[in-house]
Amino acid sequence: MTAEQLSARMLSEMTFDYPEDRVPYHAIRDRRLNQRDRTTILRAQAYMADKPLKVLPVGSIRLGRLRAAVRTTKRRMEAAGHKLDLVVIDYLQLVDPDEPKRSLVESVSAVSRGVKAMAMDEQVAVIALAQLSRAVEQRQDKRPVLSDLRESGQIEQDADAVVGLYRHEYYVEQEEPDGADADKHASWEARLERCRGIIEFLVRKRRNGPTGIARGRFFGPYQAVRSL
């Protein structure tokens, strides 16, 4: 996503904790804001502008350039009295190795090792989003497992923690029956209501702690996630 798209999502999320001033993402995206919305968004923008946050909007990037960007950002933040604590990569398969590899698996493996080394060398935490394989769509239980990490088991080996996201609501919505059968539709609505807004965080690997499942609530119109 572009920096503008990411910013719009962040601004909407920042308004969520103020019920009377909430501004849904689609209103920001489509520029359908009333005066009150504009005031709220300007206030959120001012708040965000004061934060030590940098977005590098590129479609793809070589590993060497990523490391250089992290080092440069780290130095600039330190000069401004801040500390670089976190790097987020969206997403890992869009990072290219510095030298061409024979296969996609080798490329992703090289990038995974390079990102791990960067995290250790620069002393920063890295959250790297990763694509899943299509195998998850072919199972009855679509909760992601470690083997679903696309292209490389190296990601699993390098990561200190692997967390999968799952919303059962998404799949139940796609199973809506024909409205002609009232009983089936009522049963479907009951199933949907039980899982509405629930998001699961599936901790499939944790090098220094236990694995398990945590649940939160997802508010799609505001791109917000909160604890239950």
C-alpha positions, 0 to 999 in steps of 0.5 A: 500500500502507498503511504497515503493508504496506510495513513488513512487506515491509521487515522481512522483507527486513531479515532476509534476510541472516541465514539462520538468522533469516530471516522470510518476508513471508507469516509477518509478514503472516499473523501466524504467527510463532514466538518466534524470529521475534518476537525477530528482527522486534522487533530489525529494528523497533528498527533501522528505528525509528532510521532517518530514514524517513517513509511518507505513506500516502495513496491519492492526493495532489495535487502541491501537497500532495506538495511541501509534505510534502517541504518539511516533512519536509526541515525536520524532518529537518534539525532532527534532524541528518539530510538528506533525500536521496530521495523515492519516489513509489508511483506517479506516476499516483496523483498529481493535478495542482493544477488539473484537466486535460482528459485523463489524458495532460495530467494525467500530463504536468503531474505529471511536470513538477511532480515534476521541478521539485520534485526540482530545487528541493528538491535531492532525488533522486526515484524515481517508479514508473510504470504501464506500458501493456497493450501489453507483454502483447501482445508476445512479448518482454515486456521494457518499452521507453520507449514502454510508459510509460503515458499520457505521453511527458513522463515519458520527457522529464523523467526522468534515467533510466528503468529497467524491471524484468523477471522472465522466470520470471513468464511461464514459470510461466504456460506450464506444460504439461499434466502428461500430456506428460512430455517437454514438462513436463520441458522446461518445468521446465528453462526455468524453472530457468534463469531462476528468481529472476533479475530484470533491470534494463533501463536504457532511458534514462540522461541522464548515462551509458550504457544497458544491462541489469543482473541481480540475484536476486529472493527473493520470499518475503522481498521481497529483491533481491541482486546475482548 
